[in-house]
């Protein structure tokens, strides 16, 4: 019984391969479409893609072209060729705006772009492109069944940009430790706080801004030192107002103690 089963499986596989090879070589575009769709339904996306690629030009302007182009785009997505998937889905949505598949195609174009987004430490051009495509989908289809997924993907991409911006600001703080110029560091954290008001890194950003202002003041030239020390007090006040219960508050208080001691010297002089 097992032998018959294995023979049946072998025959089916060989028959399928033979059918595919014949369709690949035949000039009959209808046969290529039929076998390509069959390969697609069996999950053999690379084979379906090869057959579809051969006949796409033949179906331009024909009624079957809509179905063919959607399946063709989907094969790229299933093959994880996300550059071409995003492009083909975008083409489909543009060519067939009235299609019942246009909503799904628009979402998958954005999702394909999402899949191309690199880790936060690399250039984020693809991330911004993905956000733009997904946000366009959300605006066009606010009642879509794919809406929740699209919103979640945008949240993930936004967080990646947030992490990137925060790490860049921290890098400015680190570099300032070598060159003594904390102006760029303070500016970077100001921009971060403005650009990402709800960030999970907000407290840390405020602390590092205080830290940068403190180090700049303590190492400042005499003519600017008093003014900068007073400025640190304002940064400390802002931090304490919002984050007095955080662990870093102890370090913030140590900074302000040193600042007050330094300011005493100026009051003694006057």
C-alpha positions in Angstrom: 0.0 0.0 0.0 2.8 2.4 0.9 4.6 1.5 -2.3 1.5 2.5 -4.3 1.2 5.7 -2.4 4.8 6.7 -3.1 4.4 5.8 -6.8 1.3 8.0 -6.9 3.2 10.9 -5.3 6.2 10.4 -7.7 3.9 10.3 -10.7 2.1 13.5 -9.6 5.3 15.4 -9.1 6.8 14.3 -12.4 3.5 15.1 -14.2 3.5 18.5 -12.7 7.1 19.2 -13.6 6.5 17.9 -17.2 3.4 20.1 -17.5 5.3 23.2 -16.3 8.3 22.5 -18.7 5.9 22.0 -21.6 4.1 25.2 -20.9 7.4 27.1 -20.5 8.5 26.1 -24.0 5.1 26.3 -25.8 4.1 29.6 -27.5 0.5 29.1 -26.3 -0.1 32.1 -24.0 -3.4 30.6 -22.7 -1.7 27.4 -21.7 1.0 29.4 -19.9 -1.7 31.4 -18.0 -3.5 28.2 -17.0 -0.4 26.4 -15.8 1.0 29.5 -14.2 -2.2 29.9 -12.2 -2.1 26.2 -11.3 1.5 26.6 -10.1 0.5 29.6 -8.1 -2.4 27.8 -6.3 0.1 25.0 -5.4 2.4 27.5 -3.8 5.1 27.2 -6.6 5.5 30.9 -6.9 8.8 31.0 -8.7 7.5 28.7 -11.5 4.3 30.7 -11.7 6.3 33.9 -11.9 8.4 32.6 -14.8 5.3 31.7 -16.8 3.5 35.0 -16.0 6.5 37.0 -17.0 6.4 35.5 -20.4 2.8 36.5 -21.1 2.3 39.8 -19.4 3.0 41.8 -22.7 0.4 39.6 -24.6 -2.4 40.4 -22.2 -2.1 44.2 -22.1 -5.5 45.7 -22.7 -7.3 42.4 -22.4 -10.0 41.5 -19.7 -7.7 38.8 -18.2 -4.9 41.3 -17.7 -6.3 42.5 -14.3 -6.2 39.0 -12.8 -2.8 38.2 -14.4 -1.1 41.4 -13.1 -2.4 40.8 -9.5 -1.1 37.2 -9.4 2.1 38.3 -11.0 2.7 40.9 -8.3 1.7 38.5 -5.6 4.3 35.9 -6.8 7.0 38.5 -6.2 5.7 39.1 -2.7 5.6 35.4 -1.9 9.1 35.0 -3.3 10.2 37.8 -0.9 11.4 40.0 -3.8 9.9 43.0 -2.1 11.3 45.7 -4.3 9.6 44.2 -7.4 6.5 43.3 -5.3 6.0 46.9 -4.1 6.5 48.2 -7.7 4.1 45.7 -9.3 1.4 46.2 -6.7 1.7 50.0 -7.2 1.4 49.5 -11.0 -1.6 47.3 -10.5 -3.4 49.9 -8.2 -2.7 52.6 -10.7 -3.8 50.6 -13.8 -6.9 49.1 -12.2 -8.3 51.7 -9.7 -11.8 50.1 -9.9 -10.6 46.5 -9.3 -11.9 44.6 -6.2 -8.2 43.8 -5.6 -7.0 47.4 -5.6 -7.3 47.8 -1.8 -5.3 44.7 -1.1 -2.8 45.6 -3.8 -2.3 49.1 -2.2 -1.8 47.5 1.2 0.7 44.9 -0.1 2.6 47.6 -1.9 3.1 49.3 1.5 3.8 46.1 3.3 6.4 45.2 0.7 8.1 48.5 1.3 7.9 47.9 5.1 9.7 44.6 4.6 12.6 46.6 2.9 13.0 48.8 5.9 16.5 48.2 7.4 17.6 48.1 11.1 17.4 51.6 12.8 21.2 52.1 12.7 21.3 52.2 8.8 20.0 54.8 6.4 16.2 55.1 6.8 15.2 56.2 3.2 13.3 52.9 2.7 11.6 53.4 6.1 10.3 56.8 5.2 9.1 55.5 1.8 7.2 52.6 3.5 5.6 55.1 6.0 4.5 57.3 3.0 2.9 54.3 1.2 1.2 52.9 4.2 -0.1 56.3 5.3 -1.4 56.8 1.8 -3.3 53.5 2.1 -4.7 54.4 5.5 -6.0 57.7 4.2 -7.5 56.1 1.1 -9.1 53.1 2.8 -10.1 54.2 6.4 -12.6 51.3 6.7 -10.3 48.6 5.2 -9.9 45.1 6.7 -6.2 45.7 6.5 -6.3 49.0 8.4 -5.2 47.5 11.8 -2.2 45.8 10.2 -1.3 49.0 8.3 -1.4 51.1 11.5 0.7 48.6 13.4 3.3 48.6 10.6 3.4 52.4 10.6 3.9 52.4 14.4 6.9 50.0 14.1 8.4 52.2 11.3 7.9 55.4 13.3 9.6 53.8 16.3 12.5 52.9 14.1 12.9 56.6 13.1 12.5 57.6 16.7 15.3 55.2 17.8 17.5 56.4 15.0 17.0 60.1 15.9 17.7 59.4 19.6 20.9 57.5 18.9 22.1 60.3 16.7 21.5 62.8 19.5 23.3 60.5 22.0 26.2 60.3 19.5 26.5 64.1 19.5 26.7 64.0 23.3 29.5 61.4 23.1 31.4 63.4 20.5 31.1 66.5 22.6 33.0 64.7 25.3 36.0 64.8 23.0 35.8 68.2 21.5 34.0 70.1 24.3 31.3 71.5 22.1 27.9 70.6 23.6 25.9 73.1 21.5 25.1 70.5 18.8 24.2 67.9 21.4 21.7 70.2 23.1 20.2 71.2 19.8 19.9 67.5 18.7 18.0 66.6 21.9 15.8 69.7 21.5 14.9 68.6 18.0 14.2 65.0 19.2 11.9 66.2 21.9 10.0 68.4 19.5 9.8 65.8 16.7 8.8 62.9 19.0 6.6 64.3 21.8 5.3 60.9 22.9 8.6 59.1 22.8 9.5 56.4 25.3 13.0 58.0 25.2 11.6 61.4 26.3 12.9 61.3 29.9 16.3 60.1 28.8 16.4 62.9 26.1 15.7 65.5 28.8 18.4 64.0 31.1 21.0 64.0 28.3 20.1 67.6 27.4 20.7 68.6 31.1 23.9 66.6 31.1 25.1 68.4 27.9 24.2 71.8 29.4 26.0 70.9 32.6 29.2 69.8 31.0 29.2 72.8 28.6 28.8 75.2 31.6 31.4 73.5 33.8 34.0 73.6 31.1 33.0 77.0 29.7 35.2 80.1 29.3 35.0 82.5 32.2 33.1 85.2 30.3 30.2 82.8 29.5 30.3 80.5 32.5 27.9 82.2 34.9 25.2 82.6 32.3 25.6 78.9 31.3 25.4 77.8 34.9 22.2 79.7 35.3 20.9 78.0 32.2 21.7 74.5 33.7 19.4 75.4 36.6 16.5 75.9 34.1 17.2 72.5 32.5 17.3 70.9 35.9 14.0 72.5 36.9 12.3 71.2 33.7 13.7 67.7 34.3 12.7 67.6 38.0 9.2 68.9 37.2 8.4 65.9 35.0 10.8 63.2 36.1 11.4 63.6 39.8 10.6 59.9 40.5 13.1 58.6 38.0 16.4 56.9 38.9 18.4 59.6 37.1 17.0 62.3 39.4 19.8 61.6 41.8 22.4 62.2 39.1 20.6 65.4 38.1 20.6 66.6 41.7 24.4 66.0 42.0 24.8 68.2 38.9 22.8 71.0 40.3 24.8 70.9 43.6 28.0 71.4 41.6 26.4 74.2 39.7 25.2 76.0 42.9 28.8 75.7 44.3 30.2 77.3 41.1 27.7 80.1 41.2 28.6 80.9 44.8 32.0 82.0 43.6 30.4 84.7 41.4 28.2 85.9 44.3 31.3 86.1 46.6 33.1 88.3 43.9 30.2 90.7 43.7 
